Amino acid sequence: MNSELILALGLFAQGLFAARFLVQLVRSEKANKVVSPTLFWQLSLIASFLLIVYGFFRNDIVIVGGQLVGYLIYIRNLQLKGEWNLLPVAVRGFAFGLPILLLLFLVFGLDYNWNGLIDNPEIEGVLLTWGTLGQLIFTSRFVVQWLHSEKLKESAFPVSFWYISTVGALLVASYAVLRSDAVLFIGQGFGLMVYLRNLYIHHRIGIKKSMSLFLKFKPYRFPVLLLFTALVLFFNLDNWSVTESSEARYAQIGKEMVESGDYMHPTLMGIYHYHKPPMTYWITAVSYKIFGVSAWSARQFLQLALLLMLVLVFRIGKIFFKDEKKAYYSTMIFAAFPTFIIAGRALTTDAYLTVFVLAAVLFWLKYLQDYKSSNLILYYLMLGLGFLTKGPVVLIVPLILLLCSVFYMKTNQGPWRLHVIGILIFLLTGMSWFVLLYLEDPQFLDYFVFKHTVQRFATDTFSRSQPAWFYPALLIVTAFPWVLIVVSNVKKIWVSKDKQMMFLLAWIIIPLIFFSISKSKLILYILPVYPGIALASAKIWLGMDEDKQKKWDWVQFGFHLLLLFGLGLSPLIDPEIVLSYKFYFIIVITLSLLLALRATSMKVVDRTVLTAYLFVMGITASSSYFFGSNPGLMNDQKRIAAYITEVLPDAETILVYDKRMPSMMFLTNKNIISLYDGDESLNREVQFETDEKWKSNLINLLDEPDWLIKNSPKNSVLMVKKNKIKKLGDTQHPFKRQTEVDGWVLFY
């Protein structure tokens, strides 16, 4: 049988095993007691049958034999529930007989290597014993459950089942940590939460009245959301290295700051780089100082920024709506936007900018509540810090909301003299770095204001042009279906003149128009718009009738299925894509959870939001394996750097043909010489250089076409992108050997 089909069979079985406990937990929450639902045993039986078949095709007698005990117990529970006899006799006979026949075949039909079970050179004896003990405990829990059910003459879970499950999960989870097996740990971590929650339900004094699942968890639902999101964001964060071009650029600039000790003058590969204010570089440099220089260090404060965004959206929602429920739904919807996750997968300025935008909005709303001067001062301070992050764009959302508040909502903004003080604080904070550089060199003013503000908006100077419909189309994909829910209610909002909703529409529409007019467009430029969409869609969603909610729920479910199957089948579309079994495991678990939630009686108002969130969290966790397995597609040069470091250890200099590659400097610490042959990325801005040292690391081959043959340093490697080999043409070079790694040809 095809090995990929066998793997898919095993992964699907594991997904069903995870889904069964989700079904059991949700049913227990609804009943306010621990229950043993029929669907739990049906899913268990199907999953166990599939795993037995999987073990048979793998010639693994341990899997088949181990599953057989549980398999028979699942059948017995269905018998106790009166469900087993409802099946046709032929189906029951087949279900009973096939697994036993498969086990007998493996025992007597194969020359099985029993010593191989305990002779695994990759696992230490003590560690193997520890993991085996955990698995034995897991198997024993269903024996205990069966004996308890026989005594009661009905299918039920004794409290000891959950204690045994908890102990087993802790043993296997610790085994997974010691083995560095993230997938095994995820599975046990999810199970542990279910087991502990069932113990809590069993021992607590029950709530008599059934209620919304989110309402039941009200005291700790937001901390749980924050904790789970943090686990997903930090999961496998170092599985891929810094990617070209933006992340590698920001990461390398922070590294050069630490190395030089100069935090006022950002440099990239030894040349002053003033494209952006320094806040992102400063934060990254602080991380390097604390944790050392690595891709993980470059990104870890970025994950904290995303978590801080969730806190800010929640706090804004509580103040704006004066309703914690709407605030919570807004936060979960915001966390379910793929753009929110994208902002943390690679180091850029946008996540930090959005934190300062949201912080400014929060302090402004707090000020309008009590008119405490400290909140207004903090509002202007946040704007100043945002200006130090990305310049004037920090003002777009806060200024629009302020004007909407003044002229449409007629809100009193307090004494203007306090605003004057705030503006001075904003200028003092936000303009400090710009003024210092202007005093050093007056041409900096024209450089930043004209080239990196006006030209970036009005022209395609940086080759980031997109059509005017780019952002609306992007929103449909990355905020589906929530942005469509908002759009479908615009007419109703306009007619009703709901001031809250008009305020939120201003937050969404006006910045969207501004960025759509701009010639320079990247996905994360509109990140500050998404909190407005989340807040607006949450209010609309909670006020929508159930029939409409069900329609949107099915639309979203279909969208999720389409994407999950698309991701799973992507190697068939592009053969260069490599997907590991760990990627598929998480995708299958995600699909299983989505299906399991649909099989429960959870209210659609909760389920739609929860499944949106879980879907994106699943995609996020699996993406780390996608990035790690496909460095060439992700513009990650880790394999190239590893090849040079390990296979060519004597190489001291890397020559990069017609590309700016800060990632190679970040990953190798070797001398990098860029060879310019017309590529715009190497058209560096050197007007601020005070000497000509930079010329030794940036060679213009258009002026010196024979530089490679005449001046190539000893012990050097030449990197040429595969699609530029033809452009390199007959240019002479001294290298005799070559190899290809991830779309690059290395000459040495």
N, C-alpha and C positions, 0 to 999 in steps of 0.2 A: 504494500500500500504506500502511496506517496507520503514522504516524511512530513511535508507541510500540512497535509490533510490530517495526519495522525496528531501533529502538534495542535492544530485547530480544534480537534476533538477534545484533547486534554484541557486546552484553555477554556473551551466552552463549558466543560464539566466543572472546572474551578469557578467559573462565573456563576453557574447555577448554585453551587455550594454557598457562595457569598450572598446571592440573592435570597436564599431561603431564610437566612437569619435576619435580613432586613424585613422580609415579610412578617416573620414572627415578632420582631420588635415593634413594628408599626401596629400590628394587630393587638399586641399586648398594651401598647400605649392607649389605643382606642378603648379597650376593655377595662383599663385601669387595674389589670392583674396579669400575671404570667399565663399565657395560653399556648396551646399546642394546635395550631391551625392545620387543617388538612393539606393546604397548599405547601406547607413546610415539608411534609413527608412525601408529597408527590414530586416536588423539586429535588429532594434528597434522593429518591429512588431513580429518577431519570439521570441525575448527575452521577450517581454511583454506577449505574449501568454503563454510561458512556466512559467512565474512568476504567471500568473493568475491560471494556473493549480496547481502550487506549493501552492499558497495560498488556493485553494479549498481543497486540501488534508490536509492542516494544519488547516482547518476550520477557516481561518483568513479572515474575511470580509474586514478588512482594506486594506490588500494587494490586494485583488481582486477588490474592489471598487476603490482604488487609481490608480491601473494600467489601469482600464477600460477607464478613461478619456484620458490618453496618447495613449492607444491602438487605439481609434477611430481617434485621431489626426494623428497617423502614417498612418492609412488607407487613410485618406483624402489627406495627402501629396503624397502618391503613386497615388491617383486619379489625382491630379494636374500634376503629372509627366507623366500621361498616361500609367502607368505600371499596375495599378489595374485591368483594364478591360482586360488585356492580360491573366489573370488567368481564369480557367474554372468556370462556374457559380456555380457548386456544391462546389468548394473550397471557393469561395467568400461567399457563404451562410453559410458554416460551420464556416469560420473565423469570420463572423459577429455574428452568433447565439450562438455558444457555450459559449463564455465568459459571455454573458448576461444571459444565462440559469444558469450558475454556480453561478453568483451573486444572481439571484432570489432565487435559492435553499438555499444559505447561509442566505438570509434575512428571507425567510418565512418557510424554511424547518428545521431550527435549533433554539433551544432556546439559543440565543446568549447572552453572558455576556457583555453587553455594558459598564457596570461600570468598567470592567477589563481594558478597553482601557486607562482610566486615573488614575486607582488605581493601581499603580505599586510601591510596598514598596521599591524596589531596587533603584529607581530613585527619587531624590528630585523634588518637584513640579516645581520650577523655571527651573531646568535643563531639565525636560521633556518638558516644554513650549518652551524653547530655541531650543531643537532638533526638536520639532513639527513644529515650525516656519520655520526652515530651510527646512524641507521637503515640507511644503506648498509653499514656494518660488520656490523650484525646480519644483513642479507640475505646478505652474502658468507660468513658462517660455515657456512651450509648448503651453499653451493657447494663449500667446502673439504671438508666432511664427505662430500659426494657423490663427489668425486674420490678421496678417501682410501678410501672403501668400494669404488669401482670397482677400485682397485688391489689391494685385498685380496680382492675377489670376495665380500664379506660386509658386512652393515650394521654399522658401528662408528663410534665417536666418536674422532677424533684429539685429542691433547692440545691442538693448536692451536685446535680448536673452542672449548674453554673459555677460552683466552686471548683469542681474538677476542670471545667473548661478554662477558667481563669488561670489556674496553676499551669495547665498544659500550654496555654497561650504565652504565659510569661517565660516558660522554659524554651519554647520554640522561638519566641521573639529574641531572647538573649542569644540563642544559638545563631539566629540570623544576623544579629549585630556582630558577633565574633567571626562569622563567615563573610561579613560585608555583603550580605544578600538582601538588597533593598526590597525586592519584590516579595520575598517571604516575610519580611518585616511588615510591609504594608498590609498583607493579608491577615497577619496575626494582630496587628494594631487595630484594624477595623473590628475583628472578632472580639478583642478584649473590651472595646467600648460596648458592644452588644451584651457581653456576659455581665459586665459590671452594672449596666443599666437594668438588666433583668433581676439581678440581685437587689438593686434598689427598689424596683417595683414590688418584688416579693416581700420585702421587709417593711416598706413604708406603710403609713396609714393612708389608704387609698382616697383619692379625690372622687367623690361620688358622681359628679356630673361630668360627662364627656365634653371635651372642648377642643378647639383648634390645637394641632400639634405644636405650632410655634408659640401659642399662648401658654401652653402647659410648661414650656421651657423658658418662659419669659425672664426669670431672674438671672439666668446664665446663658441665654441664647446668643447674645452678642459676644461675650468672651469666648464661647465655643467656636463661633464663626471665625473670630480673629485667630484663635489657636490653630484651627484646622487649616485655614488659609496660609498661615505661617509655615506649617509643616509642608504643605504642597509647594509653596514658593521656594523654600530652602532645600527641598528634596532634590538630591543629585545636581546641585547647582554648579558643581565643578566638573560635570561630565563632558563639557565642551569648553574650548578655550575662547579667548577673545576673537570676535569675528570682524572681518573687514566689511565696510571701511570705518563706519562711525565709531563702533565700540572700541576697536583697536586704537583708533586715534585718541579717544578720551582716556583710555586706560594707559596708553604710553605717555601722554602729557602729564598725567598724575604721577607716573613713575619718574619722569625726568624732573618734576618738581622736588620729589623726595631726594633724588640723587644730587641735585644741584643746590638744594636749600633755598632756591629763589622761588617764592610763592607769588610774586607780583608780575612776573614776566613768563607766561606759559610758552614752552617750546615744544615743537614736534620734530623729532629726529634732528635736534640741534638748531632748528630755525624758529625764530619767534612766530608764534601762532596766536593771533588775536581775533579769531573768528567769533569766539563767544567769550562772555565775561567768565571769571574764574571760579564761581561757586562750585560747579560740578567737579572741577579739578581739585579744589581744596578738600571737598568731602572724600573724594577718592584717595587723595594723598594721606588724609587722616587714617583711612582704613588700612592703607599700606603700612603706615607707621605702627598700627596696633597689631595687625594680623600678618604682615609680610606681603610681598608683591605676588599676586596670583590672580587668575581670572575670578576665583571665588571672592577674593578681597575686593576686586573692582565692582562686583555686583551686590555684595551683601548689604551695604547701606541702601542700595536701590530697593531691595526687598522690604527693608524697614520703611522706606518712603511709601511703598504701596500699602503696607499695613496702616501707616499713619493716614493715608488717604481714606481708608475705610472708617477710621475713627472720626475723621473730619466730616465725611458725608453723613455719618450717623448723628453727630452732634448738630450739624446744620439742619438735618431733617427734624430733630427733636425741637429745635428752636423755631424753625420755619412753620412746621405743621402743628406744633404743640401736641404731638401725638407720637409716642414711642413706637407704636406698631408701624406706622407709615415710615418712620425713620429707619426701622430695621429692614423692612421690605426694600426700601431705597438702597440700603447698603448692600444687601444680598444681590439685588439686580445689578448694581454697579460692579460687584465682584464677579458677576457672570458675563461681563463684557470681555471678549477676547482682547480688545485694545488695552484694557487694564493690565492683562497678563503680559502682552507684548512689551509694554513699557518696562517690565522688569527682566525680560530675557536678555537684553543687551544694554550696556551702559550708554545712556544719552542724557541730555539735559531735561527732557520733557517730564519725567516723573517728579524730579525735584521742583521744577517750575510749577507743576500742578499742585504739589503740596503747599507751596507758598500762596498760590491763588486761592485754594480752599481755606487755608488758614486765615487769609485776609477777609474772605467772605464770612467766615465764622465770627471773627472778632467784630466785624461791622454789624452783623445781626445781633450779637451780644450787646453791642453799644446801643443799638436802637431799642433794646429791651429796658435797659436801666440807665443809659446815658452816663455810664462811668467813663471818665476820661482815659483810664488805663486801657480800656478795650479799643478806643479809637487810636490811641498811640500805637498799640500793637498791630492794628489794621495797617497803618502806614509803614510800620517797621517791616511787616511781612511783604508789602509791596516793594520796599527797598531791597530786601533779600532776594525777592523774585527778579528784580531788575539786575541784580548781580549774577543771576543765573542765566537769563536769556534776553535781557534788554527790555525794550518797550512792550513786547507782547504780553508781559505780566499784567498790563493795565487793561487789556481788552475786556475780559469778563467782569472784573470788579467795577470798571468805569461804566459799562453798559447797565449793570445792576443798580449802580448809584443813580444814574440818570433816570432809569425806570422808576426808582423809588421816589425821586424828587418830583418829577414831572407827571408821572402817571398815578402812582399810589399816594402822592401828596404827603409823604412821610417827613416829619420834622427831623432834620439832621443835626440838631443841637447847635450850640454857638459856633459861628464860623471862625472865631479867633482860635478855637481849639483845632480846627481843621488846618489853619495856617501853621500852627506849631507842628501838626502831623506832617504836613507837606515838607516842612523844613527837615524833619527827621527822615522822611523818605529820600529827599535830595542828598542829605548828609550820608545816608547809608548806601543808597543805590548808585549815586554818582561818584562815590569816593574813589574807586579804582580807576574810573574813566578820567577823572580830574588829575589824578597822580600821573597817569600815562600821558595825558595831554601836556602837563607841565614839563615832562621829560622830552616830548617830541610833539609839537603842534600839529603835525600832519596826521596824528592818530584820530583827531576829531573828524576830519573828512573821510578817513579810512573806515571808521566804524559807522558813522551816521549815514554817509552816502552809500558806500559800497555794501556794507553788511546790514543795512536796514532798508534804505530806499531801493537800491538795486535788487536786493533779495526779494522785495515785494513786487516791484514793477517789471523786472526783466528775468530772463532765464540764465542769469550769469552762472548759477551753480548747477545747471543741467538737471533741474528738478521740476520741470514743467509738466503739468497734467491738465486735461480738459476741465472745464468749469463744473461738469457733473461728477467729478472724481469723488469729492467728499460726500455728497448725497448717496451715491452708489455704495461707498465704503460704509456709511452708517447703516444701510439696509443689511449688509452682510455681517458687520461686527456688533450691531445692537439689535439683532433679530430675535424675537418679533417686536421688542419693546418700542423701538422707534416707530414702527408701523402702527402700534396701538396708540401712540401719541398723535401721529399724523391723522389717523382715522377719527380723532376727536377734536381736531383743530376747529372745525366749523362750530361744533357744540360749545367749545370754550369761548370762541369769539362772540357768539350770540349771548351766552350767559354772562359775559364780562367778569368771569371769575378772576379776581385780581391775583390770587396766588398762581394760578395757571398761566395767566398772561405774563407774569414776572418770569416764570420758568421758560415760557416760550421765547421770551427775549434772550434769556441765557443761552438757549439752543440756536435760534435762527440767526440772530445778528452776527455772532462770531463765525457761524457757518458761511454766511454771505461774504464776510470779510476775507476769510481764508480761501474761499472759492474764487474770489477776484484775484487774489495773489497769484503770481506766476510760479512761485516756489511752493511745492506741495510735497509733504511727506505724511505718512499715516499718523504719526504721533503729534503732529502740530495741533490737531483738534482734540487732544486728550482732555483739556479742561471743559469741553462741551459735554462729555459723557455723564458727569455728575448731575447736570441739569436734566438730561434724558432719564436718568435713574429716578430722580425725585418726581418728575412729571408722570412717568409711567407707573410708579408705585401708587400715587394718588388715584390715577385713573383706574388701575387694576383693582384696587380695594373697593372702589365704588361701582364696579361693573357687575351686571347680573350674571348668575352662574351659567346660564346657557351660552353667553358670549365667551365667558372664561373657558368653558369646555372646548369651544371651537378653536380658540387661540392655543389651548393646551395641545390639541391634536396637530395643529399646524407646527408648533414647536417640536413636538415629538417626531413628526415626519422629517423635519429639518435635521434633527439630531441623528436620526437613523441614516439619513443620506450622507452626512459628513463622516460618521463612524465607519460605514461600509466603504466610503470613498477612501478614507485613510488606510483601512485594512487592505484594500485592493490597489493602492497606489503603485506598488512595484510592477504591476501588470501594465500600468500606463507609462511609467518611466522605469526601465530596467536598472537604471543607475541607483535608484532608491534602495537602501538596505534597511530592513526592519527586523529587529531582534525579537526573540520570544518574550522578553520582558516588556517590550512595547505592546505586543499583542495581548499579553496578560492583563495589563492595565486597561487597554481598550475593551477587552472582554468583560472585565470587572465593571467598568463604567456602563457598558451596555446592559449587563445583568442588573445593576442597581436601578437603571432607568426602567427596565421592564418590571422589576419587582415592585417598584413604587406604583406602577400602574395597576398592579394586581392587588393593592391594598385599598382600604376605604378612606384613605387620606383625602381631606377636602381639596378640591381642585385649586382653590385660591392659594393653598400652601404648596401643593404638589408641583405646580407649574414653575414657581419661583425656585423651589428646592432642586428640581431636576435641571433647571437652567444652570444653577450654581454647580451642581455635581458634575454636569457634563463638561463645563469649562475646567473644573479642577482636575477631572480625569485626563482631559486633553493636555493640560499643563504638565501633569506628572509624566505622561507618556512622551511628551515632547523632548524631555531631557535625554531619553534614549534615542529618539530620532536624531537630535542634534549630534549626540556622541557617535552614532553609527554612520553619519553622512557628513563628515567634515568638508568634503569637496563642495557639496551643494550649499553648505552653510557659510562658505568662505572662511572656514576655520583652518588655519595652517599648522595644526598640532602635529600631523603626521609628517609634514615636510620638515618641521623643526626637529622632530624626533629622529628622522632619517639622517639629517645633517649631524646632529649631536652624537648619535650612536654609531652610524656607519662611517661618517667622515669626521672623526673626532679632532683631526689635525686642522680642519678648516677654521681659519681665523676671520675671514671676510666673506660676506654674502653679497654678491652683485645681483641686484634686482632690475631686470630689463623692463623699462617703460611702464613701471607701476610704483605707486607709493605704498609700501608695505610695512607700516609701523608694527604690525603683529609679529613680524620676524625679529624685530629689535626687542619687543616685549618678551618673546618666548625663548630667545637664544642668548641674549646679552653679547652677541657678536657684532663686529663692525659691519654696518650696512651701508653700501654704496648704491645709490639709485642712479640708473642710467636713463636719462631723458631722451626719448625719441618721438616726441609729439603728443604724448598722453597728457591731458589737461590736469590730471591729479598731481603731476610733477611740475606744474607751472607754479612754483612756490613764490610767495610774496616775501621778498628779501629787502624791502625798502627800510626796514627797521634794524637791519644788521649793522653792527658797528665795525666789523672786519670781514675778511673774506675766507675765514676758516670753513664756512659752510660749503665752499666750492669743492673741497676734498671729498665730500660725501654726496654730491649731486653733480653728475657729469653730463654735459650736453653732447650727445652723440651726433647731433645735427652739425655741430661745430667741429667735433673731433671724432669722425667716423672710424678712425683706426685706433681709438683709445684702448679697446679691449686687447688687441694684439700687442700693443706697445707698453701699456701701463697697468695691466691687470696685476693686482698684488699676488704675491706667492700664497699658497695655501688658501685659495679662494674657490667659491662655488658660484656658478651663474644660474640664476632662476629665471626661466622664461615661461610665461603663460602659454599653454598649448595653442591657443588661438592666435598667438603673436609670433609663432615660429616662422610663419611665412613672411611676416613683416621684418623679422630679424634677417631673413634672406641669406645672402652670401657674406654677411659681415664676418670678418675673420676674428677668430678667438683662439686662445691657446689650449682649450679643453679637448681631451681625447675621448672621454667616456660620458655616457649620459644615462639617465633613468627617469621614469615618469612617476610622479606621486600626486594624486588628487588633482589632475588637470594641469599640473606644472611639470615642465621638463627641467631637470637639474643636470647641468654640465659641470664636470670636474676632472 
